[in-house]
Amino acid sequence: MSVLDVSVVNVAMTVLRKEFGVSADSIQWVSTVYSLAEGVAVPLGAWLGIRFGLKRVYVVTLILFTAASALCGLSTSLSMLIISRAAQAIPGGVMPVACQTILYRVVPKEKLGAAMGIYGLGVVVAPAVGPSVGGFLIDNLGWRYIFLINIPVGLLGALAAAFVLRPQPAERARPFDLPGFLCIGTALFALLLALEEGTKWGWTSYPILILFALTLNLLVLFVVVENMVEHPLLDLRVLRNKQYALAIVLISCLFIALMAVMFFMPLFLQGVRGLSALDAGELMLPQGLTMAVLMPVSGVLCDRFGARWLAAGGLFLTGTGVLMLSRVTVDTPYSTVTLGLVVMGAGMGLAMMPIMTSGLSALSSELTDSGSAINTLAQRVSGAFGLALLTAVVTADQAQFWSDRAALMPGLGAAADPRITQLRQQGTPGLVALWQQLSNQVQTDAYRNGFLLAAAVAFLGAALAILVRHQASGTGADKPAIH
């Protein structure tokens, strides 16, 4: 539910802009504020679980997320919606951390892959089906229901968790690492703000450069603080574990590819091919269904055969699918687009949970809280960073492609080309048609380059996945904390 809300809201931006009568820059804060608040909240997840108990934290954050969703759906102004989204993001950032840690604590090691496979249905499939769900709700019920639909789901989930989950031990005397939280929270806020606004403010502008410098300095200070305090907010010893660190890198490669396709493909289908949000979502739905089918299967296979070849093969399939999408043209049949999405979805379904399982199972039990928090942070930050980088590349390519086409105009002017003369004789409609044709071609070429870079990242991950330890997650004793 919390992951789905991110992609569902992105579909509703145009409708929300018309509803509140605001600019595109203003409405974008509905999405931006969620990313910023969630990034600050995620590091709290590990400490809250230890201090108050994982079950209590999970139930309370689920109720708070549901209440904030209701406020979002009842918003009567843009300001109220932005504040409600910030309130929604705080429990939305803590929930995945608590959920992953609970899974690790209650599931036997030999079944951890299967359990993570089921858990992965929400993590990866939600962004894939988000455009379809959002388009259906907006077209049939209105934008408010993309938030109000969370109320019955959240209440049922909280009741189920309260009655089914076993209480987890808590350390009531656990102190809060305030200096560490201020460092990592401010650093993540600055980094995510820079990534969100870099394209609009300019990547070399003083505000963006200051935000990046602030991020770097605070991250260095955070490492120093965490190595000095007795009870760190995040135990950075997890990053000394080579298998866990490798899993973080591979997860980042997958999420960069996933976010690239989830962001640029709807723009291509709606902006170039002229599909509605619902139709674009339906075209992308087979990708989500493929992941839904393969995710639990990959978990079972991981328990039996280990994560190495599932991770390597899945990343290779992901790269292949994105590479197929990098060959699209303005006239590419929809069946070809769907095939590329399905191949990518198959790779995601095979690789995601084995990679996450291999990382968490390599940690000792006392480090799983920090491991889950850093895992969630890696997903959010890598997705935002990859999308920002690819967006910058696509934007620069669009400007360059327009410049290239302008340079191809005959030196004597438009009148020297009989085709343009004929279009001018048709009046404004003829020139608009020419502009639209050129615009579609420029956008498509730019998106192709973005997909090509995302495919390269996935193939790099496939090569690195060979280093994953070839061992089933259920074999062996509890792994040592440091390798």
Buried (B, 14 or more C-beta within 10 A) or exposed (E): BBBBBBBBBBBBBBBBBEBBEBEEEBBBBBBBBBBBBBBBBBBBBBBBBBBBBBBBBBBBBBBBBBBBBBBBBEBEEBEBBBBBBBBBBBBBBBBBBBBBBBBBBEBEBEBBBBBBBEBBBBBBBBBBBBBBBBBBBBBEEBBBBBBBBBBEBBEEBBEEBBEEBEEBEBEEEEEEBEBBBBBBBBBBBBBBBBBBBBBEBEBEEEEBEEBBEBBEEBBEBBBEBBEEEEBBBBBBBBBEBEBBBBBBBBBBBBBBBBBBBBBBBBBBBBBBBEBEBBBBBBBBBBBBBBBBBBBBBBBEBBBEBBBBBBBBBBBBBBBBBBBBBBEBEEEBEEEBBBBBBBBBBBBBBBBBBBBBBBBBBBBBEEBBBBBBBBBBBBBBBBBBBBBBBBBBBBBBBBEBBBEEEEEEEEEEEBEEBEEBEEBBEEEEEBBEEBEEEBBBBBBBBBBBBBBBBBBBBBBBBBEBBEBBBEBBBBEEEEBEBEE
